Amino acid sequence: MKLIIRFFREIFFKNPKILLAFYVFGSMIPTIKSYFINHELPNNYLVFQYALTHFLDRTNLYLEYPSQYYDHFYYGVIFVFMIAPFAILPFWLGVFLWNIAVALLMFWVIRKLPFSPAQNLAIGWWSWHNFLISAMNHQSHPIVLVMILTCFVFFEGKKPFFAALMIVWGFLFKLYGIVGLAFVLLYPPQFLKSVFSGIFWAVVLFCLPMIFSSPDYILQCYQDWLAALLDKNDLNANSLMQDYTTAGFLRRTIYPEISAVLVIAVFMFLFALVYFRWNNFQFFRFRVLILCFVCIIATIFSSSAESSTFVIAFTGVSIWFVLSPKNIWNVGLFVGALIFSSFYATDLFPKFLRDEFVRAYSLPALFPSLIMCKILYELLTKKFSD
C-alpha cells in the first residue's frame, strides 16, 4: 500500500506528461462516445460549425435553425474565425481536433502560470475534472479561462500589448473577457500602454470580420448578438440547468425577488474599494488573489452559469487553494467546492439529490461564493508583504 501511495504522490501526480495525457485523452472521450459509439452529432459543435455557414451566407447568426441544431448561437462574430479552421474539416475530424485544441490550450496556460512547477501541476490536476465536464459538452468555456489566465501571465511578464489583446478578444468572443480589466490598474508602469493597446486591438478585431463580409452585416450581427443575450438572460433565471450564480442561490433559497443586478453591484462596489489599497499592488500574493476573484466572478456573476462553465470558477478556486494555508477553513471551503461545484455533475452524486437539491437551489455557486467573500475580505483588510 505504501508503494502505491508513494507512486501516486511522487511519480504519477508530479509528471506533467501524465497530466497532459489526461487532458488530451479526456478531450477525446466525448467525441468517441457521441460520434463513434452513440452515432450522434454533438449539438454544441453543430452550433459552432453552422455559424461559419451562416456568416458566409450573411444570414442572422442568432436565430433558431431547428433543421440544423437546437439552442442558439451566443458568441460574438470573432468566434466564427476561431472555429473556421475546424468547421471546414469533415465533421468527425473537426469536432475531434476542436476538443484536443481546447485541451492543449488549457494545459499550456496552466503550465505558464507564474507559480512553481509543482503548484502549476496541482492546479492542473484539481481543474481537470471541470475541464472534462466542459469537454463532454464540446463547450468553449476553457477558452475563456485561457484568455483570462493568459492576460494575467502577460501582465506579470510585462507584455501589456498582448495582455490587452486577451481582454478585447475575450470580450468580443463571449463578453467574459471584460473581467481582464481588473488587472490593468495593478501594473501602473504598464497602464498607458495597456490602454492604447486595448484601443488598437478593439479597432482591429472589430473591423477584421468586415474584410470577409460588409460593415453593415457586421454591425447588424452585433445588434442581433445583444438582443439574443438579453433574451437568454431572462430565460436563464427560470432554468434549473443554469443560473448557478450568487444571485441565483440567494433567489432560490432566501428571497425569490432578489435582483441579480443589486447583488453584483454590491460586490463590485466592495471590489472597487480594493483599488484604494494601491500600496499592495506591488505584492504578488495580492495580485494573485485578484486573479482568483476574477475567475470566480466570471462564472458566478453570469446568469448563463451551468455545469460546464465552472471550469473557469473552479480553476480560480484551485489557484486560491494551492497558494493558501491549509487550515480547516480553507480545506473545508475547497472540499465543499469540490463536491458541489465539480463532483455533483457526475454519477458519483445521487441523481435525486443532484436534481432536487443541488440544481434546484443553485448550490454549485455556494462555495465559490463563500471563497469569493473570503478573498474579498483578505484583499480589503489583510496586510500584505513579500
C-alpha positions as CSV (number, residue, x, y, z in Angstrom):
1,M,0.0,0.0,0.0
2,K,2.8,2.4,0.9
3,L,4.4,1.8,-2.5
4,I,1.1,2.6,-4.3
5,I,0.7,5.8,-2.3
6,R,4.3,6.7,-2.9
7,F,3.9,6.1,-6.7
8,F,0.9,8.4,-6.9
9,R,2.4,11.1,-4.7
10,E,6.0,11.2,-6.1
11,I,5.6,10.0,-9.7
12,F,2.1,10.0,-11.1
13,F,0.8,13.4,-9.9
14,K,4.2,15.1,-10.4
15,N,4.7,14.1,-14.0
16,P,3.5,16.8,-16.4
17,K,3.4,14.3,-19.3
18,I,0.8,12.3,-17.4
19,L,-1.3,15.4,-16.8
20,L,-1.0,16.3,-20.5
21,A,-2.2,12.8,-21.4
22,F,-5.2,13.2,-19.1
23,Y,-6.2,16.5,-20.7
24,V,-5.7,15.2,-24.3
25,F,-7.4,11.8,-23.8
26,G,-10.1,13.3,-21.7
27,S,-10.9,15.6,-24.6
28,M,-11.2,12.6,-26.9
29,I,-13.7,10.7,-24.8
30,P,-16.7,12.9,-25.7
31,T,-16.2,12.6,-29.4
32,I,-15.6,8.9,-29.3
33,K,-18.7,8.4,-27.1
34,S,-21.1,10.6,-29.1
35,Y,-19.9,10.3,-32.6
36,F,-18.4,6.8,-32.9
37,I,-20.3,4.9,-30.3
38,N,-23.7,6.6,-30.0
39,H,-23.6,7.8,-33.6
40,E,-24.9,11.2,-32.5
41,L,-23.8,14.7,-33.7
42,P,-22.8,16.8,-30.7
43,N,-25.3,19.7,-30.7
44,N,-23.0,22.3,-29.3
45,Y,-20.4,21.7,-32.0
46,L,-23.2,21.8,-34.7
47,V,-24.0,25.3,-33.4
48,F,-20.3,26.3,-33.8
49,Q,-19.9,24.7,-37.3
50,Y,-23.1,26.2,-38.8
51,A,-22.0,29.7,-37.5
52,L,-19.4,29.7,-40.3
53,T,-22.1,28.7,-42.9
54,H,-24.5,31.5,-41.7
55,F,-21.7,34.0,-41.7
56,L,-20.7,33.2,-45.3
57,D,-24.3,33.4,-46.3
58,R,-24.7,36.7,-44.4
59,T,-27.8,35.4,-42.5
60,N,-28.6,36.1,-38.9
61,L,-26.2,34.1,-36.6
62,Y,-28.6,34.3,-33.7
63,L,-31.9,32.9,-35.0
64,E,-33.2,29.4,-34.3
65,Y,-32.3,26.8,-37.0
66,P,-34.2,23.7,-35.8
67,S,-33.3,21.8,-39.0
68,Q,-29.6,22.2,-38.2
69,Y,-29.4,22.2,-34.4
70,Y,-31.4,23.2,-31.3
71,D,-30.5,26.1,-29.0
72,H,-28.9,29.3,-30.2
73,F,-25.5,30.7,-31.1
74,Y,-24.5,33.1,-28.3
75,Y,-21.0,34.1,-29.3
76,G,-19.5,37.2,-30.9
77,V,-18.7,37.4,-34.6
78,I,-15.0,36.9,-33.9
79,F,-15.8,33.3,-32.8
80,V,-16.6,32.4,-36.4
81,F,-12.9,32.9,-37.2
82,M,-11.8,30.8,-34.3
83,I,-14.0,27.9,-35.3
84,A,-13.4,28.2,-39.1
85,P,-10.2,26.0,-39.2
86,F,-12.2,23.2,-37.6
87,A,-15.6,23.8,-39.3
88,I,-14.1,23.4,-42.8
89,L,-12.9,19.9,-42.0
90,P,-15.1,16.7,-42.1
91,F,-17.4,16.8,-39.1
92,W,-15.8,13.9,-37.2
93,L,-12.3,15.3,-37.6
94,G,-13.3,18.9,-36.9
95,V,-15.0,18.1,-33.6
96,F,-12.2,15.7,-32.6
97,L,-9.5,18.4,-33.2
98,W,-11.6,21.1,-31.6
99,N,-11.7,19.4,-28.2
100,I,-8.0,18.5,-28.4
101,A,-7.0,22.1,-29.3
102,V,-9.0,23.4,-26.3
103,A,-7.3,20.8,-24.0
104,L,-3.9,21.8,-25.2
105,L,-4.6,25.5,-24.7
106,M,-5.7,24.9,-21.1
107,F,-2.8,22.7,-20.3
108,W,-0.4,25.2,-21.8
109,V,-1.7,28.2,-19.9
110,I,-1.7,26.4,-16.6
111,R,1.9,25.4,-17.1
112,K,2.7,29.1,-17.9
113,L,1.2,30.4,-14.7
114,P,3.9,32.3,-12.6
115,F,4.0,29.8,-9.8
116,S,6.3,26.8,-9.1
117,P,6.1,23.8,-11.4
118,A,4.6,21.7,-8.6
119,Q,1.9,24.3,-7.9
120,N,1.0,24.5,-11.5
121,L,0.7,20.8,-11.7
122,A,-1.6,20.8,-8.7
123,I,-3.8,23.5,-10.2
124,G,-3.9,21.4,-13.4
125,W,-5.0,18.3,-11.6
126,W,-7.6,20.0,-9.5
127,S,-9.0,21.7,-12.6
128,W,-9.0,18.6,-14.8
129,H,-12.4,17.3,-13.8
130,N,-14.2,20.5,-14.6
131,F,-12.4,20.7,-17.9
132,L,-13.7,17.2,-18.6
133,I,-17.3,18.3,-17.8
134,S,-16.9,21.2,-20.3
135,A,-15.3,18.9,-22.9
136,M,-18.2,16.4,-22.6
137,N,-20.5,19.2,-23.8
138,H,-18.0,20.3,-26.5
139,Q,-18.0,23.8,-24.9
140,S,-15.8,26.8,-25.3
141,H,-15.6,27.9,-21.7
142,P,-12.0,26.6,-21.2
143,I,-11.0,29.1,-23.9
144,V,-12.5,31.9,-21.8
145,L,-10.4,30.7,-18.9
146,V,-7.3,30.6,-21.2
147,M,-7.8,34.2,-22.1
148,I,-8.2,35.3,-18.5
149,L,-5.1,33.4,-17.3
150,T,-3.0,34.4,-20.4
151,C,-3.9,38.0,-19.7
152,F,-2.6,37.7,-16.2
153,V,0.6,35.9,-17.4
154,F,1.3,38.7,-20.0
155,F,0.8,41.4,-17.4
156,E,3.2,39.6,-15.0
157,G,5.6,39.2,-17.9
158,K,5.4,43.0,-18.6
159,K,3.7,42.4,-22.0
160,P,0.7,44.8,-21.8
161,F,0.3,44.8,-25.6
162,F,-0.6,41.1,-25.7
163,A,-2.5,41.3,-22.4
164,A,-4.8,43.9,-23.9
165,L,-5.4,41.6,-26.9
166,M,-6.7,38.9,-24.5
167,I,-9.0,41.4,-22.8
168,V,-10.5,42.7,-26.1
169,W,-10.6,39.3,-27.8
170,G,-12.3,37.7,-24.7
171,F,-14.9,40.4,-24.6
172,L,-15.7,40.2,-28.3
173,F,-15.7,36.4,-28.1
174,K,-18.1,35.9,-25.2
175,L,-18.1,39.1,-23.0
176,Y,-16.3,37.3,-20.2
177,G,-13.0,38.7,-21.2
178,I,-14.1,42.1,-19.8
179,V,-13.0,40.8,-16.3
180,G,-9.4,41.2,-17.5
181,L,-9.8,44.9,-17.0
182,A,-9.3,44.2,-13.3
183,F,-5.6,43.6,-13.9
184,V,-4.9,46.9,-15.8
185,L,-4.6,49.1,-12.7
186,L,-2.4,46.6,-10.9
187,Y,0.5,47.4,-13.1
188,P,0.9,51.3,-13.1
189,P,4.0,51.3,-15.3
190,Q,2.1,49.4,-18.0
191,F,-1.2,51.4,-17.7
192,L,-0.9,53.8,-20.6
193,K,0.5,51.1,-23.0
194,S,-2.4,48.8,-21.9
195,V,-5.0,51.5,-22.7
196,F,-3.6,52.4,-26.1
197,S,-3.0,48.7,-26.9
198,G,-6.6,48.0,-26.0
199,I,-7.9,50.7,-28.3
200,F,-5.7,49.3,-31.1
201,W,-6.9,45.7,-30.7
202,A,-10.6,46.8,-30.4
203,V,-10.4,48.5,-33.7
204,V,-8.5,45.6,-35.4
205,L,-10.8,42.8,-34.1
206,F,-14.0,44.8,-34.6
207,C,-13.1,45.6,-38.2
208,L,-11.4,42.3,-39.1
209,P,-14.7,40.4,-39.9
210,M,-15.7,43.3,-42.3
211,I,-12.9,42.3,-44.6
212,F,-14.7,39.0,-45.3
213,S,-18.2,40.4,-45.2
214,S,-19.5,44.0,-45.1
215,P,-19.7,46.7,-42.4
216,D,-23.5,46.7,-42.4
217,Y,-23.7,43.0,-41.9
218,I,-21.1,43.0,-39.0
219,L,-22.9,45.9,-37.3
220,Q,-26.2,44.1,-37.6
221,C,-24.5,41.0,-36.1
222,Y,-23.6,42.9,-33.0
223,Q,-27.1,44.3,-32.6
224,D,-28.5,40.8,-33.0
225,W,-26.0,39.4,-30.5
226,L,-27.1,42.0,-27.9
227,A,-30.7,41.1,-28.4
228,A,-30.0,37.4,-28.1
229,L,-28.1,37.8,-24.9
230,L,-30.8,39.9,-23.3
231,D,-33.4,37.2,-24.2
232,K,-31.1,34.5,-22.8
233,N,-30.7,36.3,-19.6
234,D,-34.4,36.2,-19.0
235,L,-34.6,32.5,-19.8
236,N,-31.7,31.6,-17.6
237,A,-33.3,32.8,-14.3
238,N,-36.0,30.1,-14.7
239,S,-33.8,27.2,-15.8
240,L,-32.7,24.6,-13.3
241,M,-29.7,23.8,-15.6
242,Q,-28.4,27.4,-15.4
243,D,-28.2,30.5,-13.2
244,Y,-25.8,28.7,-10.9
245,T,-24.9,32.2,-9.5
246,T,-24.6,34.0,-6.2
247,A,-27.9,35.8,-7.0
248,G,-29.4,32.5,-8.2
249,F,-28.5,30.8,-4.9
250,L,-30.0,33.7,-2.9
251,R,-33.1,33.8,-5.1
252,R,-33.8,30.1,-4.8
253,T,-33.0,29.7,-1.1
254,I,-33.8,33.0,0.7
255,Y,-35.6,35.7,-1.3
256,P,-37.1,34.9,-4.7
257,E,-37.4,38.6,-5.8
258,I,-33.7,39.5,-5.2
259,S,-32.2,41.4,-8.0
260,A,-29.1,39.9,-9.7
261,V,-28.1,43.5,-10.6
262,L,-28.2,44.5,-7.0
263,V,-26.1,41.5,-5.8
264,I,-23.5,42.2,-8.5
265,A,-23.4,45.9,-7.8
266,V,-22.8,45.4,-4.1
267,F,-19.8,43.1,-4.7
268,M,-18.4,45.2,-7.4
269,F,-18.6,48.3,-5.1
270,L,-16.7,46.4,-2.5
271,F,-14.2,45.1,-5.1
272,A,-13.7,48.7,-6.3
273,L,-12.6,49.6,-2.8
274,V,-9.7,47.2,-3.1
275,Y,-8.0,49.5,-5.6
276,F,-7.7,52.2,-2.9
277,R,-5.1,49.9,-1.4
278,W,-2.6,50.7,-4.2
279,N,0.4,50.2,-1.8
280,N,-0.4,46.5,-2.1
281,F,-0.2,46.3,-5.9
282,Q,3.5,45.5,-5.6
283,F,2.8,42.3,-3.8
284,F,2.4,39.1,-5.8
285,R,0.0,37.5,-3.4
286,F,-2.3,40.5,-3.7
287,R,-2.4,40.3,-7.5
288,V,-2.9,36.5,-7.4
289,L,-6.0,36.9,-5.1
290,I,-7.4,39.3,-7.7
291,L,-6.8,36.7,-10.4
292,C,-8.7,34.1,-8.3
293,F,-11.5,36.6,-7.6
294,V,-11.8,37.4,-11.3
295,C,-12.0,33.8,-12.3
296,I,-14.7,33.0,-9.8
297,I,-17.0,36.0,-10.6
298,A,-16.7,35.4,-14.3
299,T,-18.9,32.3,-13.6
300,I,-21.0,33.1,-10.5
301,F,-22.0,36.5,-11.7
302,S,-23.1,35.2,-15.1
303,S,-26.8,34.1,-15.5
304,S,-25.5,31.6,-18.1
305,A,-23.5,29.7,-15.5
306,E,-24.0,26.0,-15.8
307,S,-22.0,22.9,-15.0
308,S,-19.6,23.3,-17.9
309,T,-19.0,27.0,-17.1
310,F,-17.5,26.1,-13.7
311,V,-14.2,25.2,-15.3
312,I,-13.5,29.0,-15.0
313,A,-14.5,29.4,-11.4
314,F,-13.1,26.2,-10.2
315,T,-9.7,26.9,-11.7
316,G,-9.8,30.2,-9.7
317,V,-10.7,28.2,-6.6
318,S,-7.9,25.7,-7.3
319,I,-5.3,28.5,-7.6
320,W,-6.6,30.1,-4.4
321,F,-6.4,26.7,-2.5
322,V,-3.0,25.7,-3.8
323,L,-1.4,29.0,-2.7
324,S,-3.3,29.3,0.6
325,P,-2.6,28.0,4.1
326,K,-4.1,24.5,4.5
327,N,-6.1,25.3,7.7
328,I,-9.5,23.8,8.5
329,W,-11.5,26.7,7.0
330,N,-9.7,26.7,3.7
331,V,-9.8,22.9,3.4
332,G,-13.5,22.9,4.3
333,L,-14.3,25.5,1.6
334,F,-12.3,23.7,-1.0
335,V,-13.8,20.3,-0.3
336,G,-17.3,21.9,-0.4
337,A,-16.5,23.4,-3.8
338,L,-15.1,20.1,-5.0
339,I,-18.3,18.3,-4.1
340,F,-20.9,20.8,-5.1
341,S,-19.2,22.6,-7.9
342,S,-17.4,19.7,-9.6
343,F,-18.4,16.2,-8.5
344,Y,-22.2,16.9,-8.4
345,A,-22.3,16.7,-12.2
346,T,-21.1,13.1,-12.2
347,D,-22.8,9.7,-11.4
348,L,-20.9,9.8,-8.1
349,F,-23.6,12.1,-6.9
350,P,-27.1,10.6,-6.5
351,K,-29.4,11.8,-9.3
352,F,-32.2,12.7,-6.9
353,L,-30.0,14.9,-4.8
354,R,-28.5,16.5,-7.9
355,D,-31.8,17.4,-9.4
356,E,-33.9,18.1,-6.3
357,F,-31.3,19.7,-4.1
358,V,-28.1,20.9,-5.8
359,R,-29.6,22.2,-9.1
360,A,-32.9,23.3,-7.5
361,Y,-31.1,25.6,-5.1
362,S,-28.1,26.7,-7.3
363,L,-25.7,25.0,-4.9
364,P,-22.8,24.9,-7.3
365,A,-22.4,28.6,-6.7
366,L,-22.4,28.4,-2.9
367,F,-18.8,27.5,-2.0
368,P,-17.2,29.6,-4.8
369,S,-19.3,32.5,-3.5
370,L,-18.1,31.9,0.0
371,I,-14.5,31.7,-1.2
372,M,-15.0,34.9,-3.2
373,C,-16.2,36.6,0.0
374,K,-13.1,35.3,1.9
375,I,-10.8,36.6,-0.9
376,L,-12.6,39.9,-0.9
377,Y,-12.2,40.2,2.9
378,E,-8.5,39.5,2.6
379,L,-8.0,42.0,-0.2
380,L,-9.7,44.7,1.9
381,T,-8.2,44.0,5.3
382,K,-5.0,41.9,5.1
383,K,-1.6,43.4,5.4
384,F,0.4,42.1,2.5
385,S,4.2,41.8,2.4
386,D,6.9,39.9,0.4
